[in-house]
Amino acid sequence: MPKSIAILGNCQIGGIEKAINLATADLTPKSFFLASLAATYDKPRFVAEMKGFDLIYAHPSNDPQFGTEALREAGLQVREMPVIAFPAFHPDMVYAQRKLPDGGVEIMKSPVGDNHSALALYGHHLGLNPEQIARLFCAEAYQAVGFFDAWSPAWEELAAAGDRAGLPLQSMMLSWARRGIFMHTLNHPRVFVLADIARAIAKKEGCRLRTGSSDAYLVDDLITSTVWPVYPEIAARMSLEGSMLFKRAQITEFYDLEEMIRESVTIYDHAGRDNIQCWRFDLWNFLPGVRENLLGIAGVGDETRELAAV
């Protein structure tokens, strides 16, 4: 009789559930999206349900009710499953928050979903217009902010996540890299990545493995969400083909760079420059020369730079 396995975590779990079904007949998976559990369960009820599963795999989480440590403290045996995050293809992608009148904050949406361009955000923060912001999307700016140096730390961090989970992630990563761009966004992997994770879990549990390619049998659900381009100058460093075409989440609607910037600036103007929060602002303001380099690349003269610094 197949063992039941609960899969807990972020938006990657749906693909892993389907891929486990493909990988083996020895496991019967069911996924639980961590962000929505509180709408359906309290902790005691969720723990009781989890006790009905033979295996529990979860993305690491510090959620006080449903996170990995909280569940372990409740007596459950929870195995760690790595979150696949790899920002090297999309180092410009960030999240941003908007301060609310009541003092709270909320995730701010971009034209394509939850993700924003750090260069567009920072350009607006510096008071640049859309045409000036567009000039920042070039090799000189990417060099100034470290985008070309993103591969090694991203690789090391993801390999370490595999080591913590006891899964041979680094060998899988080599296979993924040989296939080219293996992420839709910094935290949305392509379906063959999730299929390899599922197969590794099944192998670790001693299951009999099926043959069959994920490309032939699985739908890539995450492609229905935001798809962020790998900028051509970044892609060229990896001997890959890049683009500047952005896809909106849940809709087959595409934006070129100029459209993306114009719509982003409209959103940022409405939110108010002083109400937008992003960790990259603090980083780039702190790093020597970054602000000045970007203003120069945007074509801002010395007099205007002095005004932007106020």
Buried (B, 14 or more C-beta within 10 A) or exposed (E): EEBBBBBBBBBBBBBBBBBBBBBBEBBBBBBBBBEEBEEEBEBEEBBEBBEEBBBBBBBBBEBEBBBBEBBEEBEBEBBBBBBBBBBBBBBBBBBBBBBEEEEEEEEBBBBBBBBBBBBBBBBBBBBBEBEBBBBBBBBEBBEBBBBBEBBEEBBEEBBEBBEEBEBBBBEBBEEBBEEBBBBBBBBBBBBBBBBBBBBBBBBBBEBEEBEEEBEEBBEBBBEBBBBBBBBBBBBEBBEEEBEBBBBBBEEEEBBEBBBBBBBBBEBBEEBEEEBBBBEBBEBBEEEEEBBBBBBBBBEBEEEBBEEBEE
